[in-house]
Amino acid sequence: QVHLVESGGGLVQAGGALGLSCAASVSILRLYAIGWYRQAPGDQRELVARMSGGTTNYADSVEGRFTISRDNAKNTVYLQMASLKPEDTAVYYCETETRFFEDSKEYWGQGTQVTVSS
């Protein structure tokens, strides 16, 4: 079982910046992948950024504006968001996947609201 706790959401004006944190209950070195998703009202949950092994993937809509990073000593993953747009408004979820041979499990945090005003 992996517990994820997000923090750092809030209200920001368009063009501003905001940082999110996700603290994991286990060593993130043990995790197959970890990243961020978001869900706006009426929309499906979508990938924002995700790290797996040595690979990092970003959604096209955030490439160049958002940066995902990790602090292994703190078991924490971060999402630094810059040049925010109103369309970035959503609930942001931290997500992780564990793998043990054929067994894959996914875990989610409770989400944190990000609101970008125009």
C-alpha positions as CSV (number, residue, x, y, z in Angstrom):
1,Q,0.0,0.0,0.0
2,V,1.3,3.4,-0.9
3,H,-0.2,6.6,0.5
4,L,0.3,9.9,-1.4
5,V,-0.4,13.3,0.1
6,E,-0.5,16.4,-2.2
7,S,0.0,19.9,-1.1
8,G,0.5,23.4,-2.6
9,G,-2.6,24.0,-4.6
10,G,-4.3,27.4,-4.6
11,L,-5.5,30.4,-6.5
12,V,-3.1,32.2,-8.9
13,Q,-3.4,34.8,-11.6
14,A,-2.8,33.9,-15.2
15,G,0.9,34.1,-16.0
16,G,1.9,33.2,-12.4
17,A,3.6,30.3,-10.9
18,L,2.7,27.6,-8.4
19,G,4.4,24.5,-7.0
20,L,2.8,21.3,-5.9
21,S,4.3,18.6,-3.7
22,C,3.5,14.9,-3.3
23,A,4.8,13.0,-0.3
24,A,4.9,9.3,-0.5
25,S,4.6,6.9,2.4
26,V,7.3,4.6,0.9
27,S,10.7,5.2,-0.6
28,I,10.0,6.5,-4.1
29,L,13.0,4.6,-5.3
30,R,10.9,1.5,-5.0
31,L,8.2,2.9,-7.3
32,Y,7.9,1.9,-10.9
33,A,6.5,5.3,-11.9
34,I,5.3,8.5,-10.2
35,G,3.7,11.6,-11.7
36,W,0.9,14.1,-11.8
37,Y,-2.6,14.0,-13.5
38,R,-5.3,16.6,-13.5
39,Q,-9.0,16.7,-13.9
40,A,-11.1,19.7,-14.8
41,P,-14.9,19.8,-14.3
42,G,-16.6,17.8,-17.0
43,D,-13.3,16.5,-18.4
44,Q,-11.5,13.2,-18.1
45,R,-8.5,12.9,-15.9
46,E,-5.4,13.5,-18.0
47,L,-1.7,13.0,-17.7
48,V,0.4,16.1,-16.8
49,A,3.8,14.7,-16.2
50,R,5.2,11.3,-15.2
51,M,8.6,9.8,-14.4
52,S,9.3,6.2,-15.0
53,G,12.9,4.9,-14.8
54,G,15.0,7.4,-16.6
55,T,12.1,8.7,-18.7
56,T,10.0,11.8,-18.1
57,N,6.9,12.5,-20.1
58,Y,4.9,15.7,-20.3
59,A,1.5,16.5,-21.8
60,D,1.9,18.7,-24.9
61,S,-0.2,21.4,-23.2
62,V,2.3,21.9,-20.4
63,E,5.6,21.1,-22.1
64,G,8.1,23.9,-21.4
65,R,5.9,25.4,-18.7
66,F,5.8,22.7,-16.0
67,T,8.6,20.8,-14.5
68,I,8.4,17.5,-12.5
69,S,11.2,16.7,-10.1
70,R,11.9,14.4,-7.2
71,D,13.8,14.4,-3.9
72,N,14.5,10.8,-3.1
73,A,15.7,11.6,0.4
74,K,12.3,13.1,1.2
75,N,10.2,10.6,-0.8
76,T,8.6,13.6,-2.4
77,V,7.8,14.5,-6.0
78,Y,7.2,18.1,-7.1
79,L,5.5,19.8,-9.9
80,Q,6.6,23.4,-10.6
81,M,4.1,25.2,-12.8
82,A,4.9,28.5,-14.6
83,S,3.2,30.7,-17.1
84,L,-0.1,29.4,-15.8
85,K,-3.2,29.7,-18.0
86,P,-6.9,29.6,-17.0
87,E,-7.2,26.3,-18.8
88,D,-4.7,24.8,-16.3
89,T,-7.5,25.1,-13.7
90,A,-8.2,21.6,-12.4
91,V,-7.8,19.2,-9.4
92,Y,-4.2,17.9,-9.6
93,Y,-3.6,14.3,-8.5
94,C,-0.4,12.6,-7.6
95,E,-0.2,9.1,-9.0
96,T,2.2,6.2,-8.6
97,E,2.5,2.7,-9.9
98,T,4.2,-0.2,-8.3
99,R,5.3,-3.4,-10.2
100,F,6.3,-6.7,-8.9
101,F,6.8,-9.2,-11.7
102,E,3.3,-9.3,-13.4
103,D,1.5,-7.5,-10.6
104,S,0.9,-3.8,-11.2
105,K,-0.9,-1.5,-8.8
106,E,-1.8,2.1,-9.1
107,Y,-2.3,4.6,-6.2
108,W,-3.7,8.1,-6.1
109,G,-3.6,11.0,-3.8
110,Q,-6.6,12.9,-2.7
111,G,-6.0,15.8,-5.1
112,T,-5.3,19.5,-4.7
113,Q,-7.2,22.3,-6.4
114,V,-5.4,24.7,-8.7
115,T,-7.4,27.7,-9.9
116,V,-5.9,30.1,-12.4
117,S,-7.8,33.4,-12.8
118,S,-7.8,35.4,-16.0
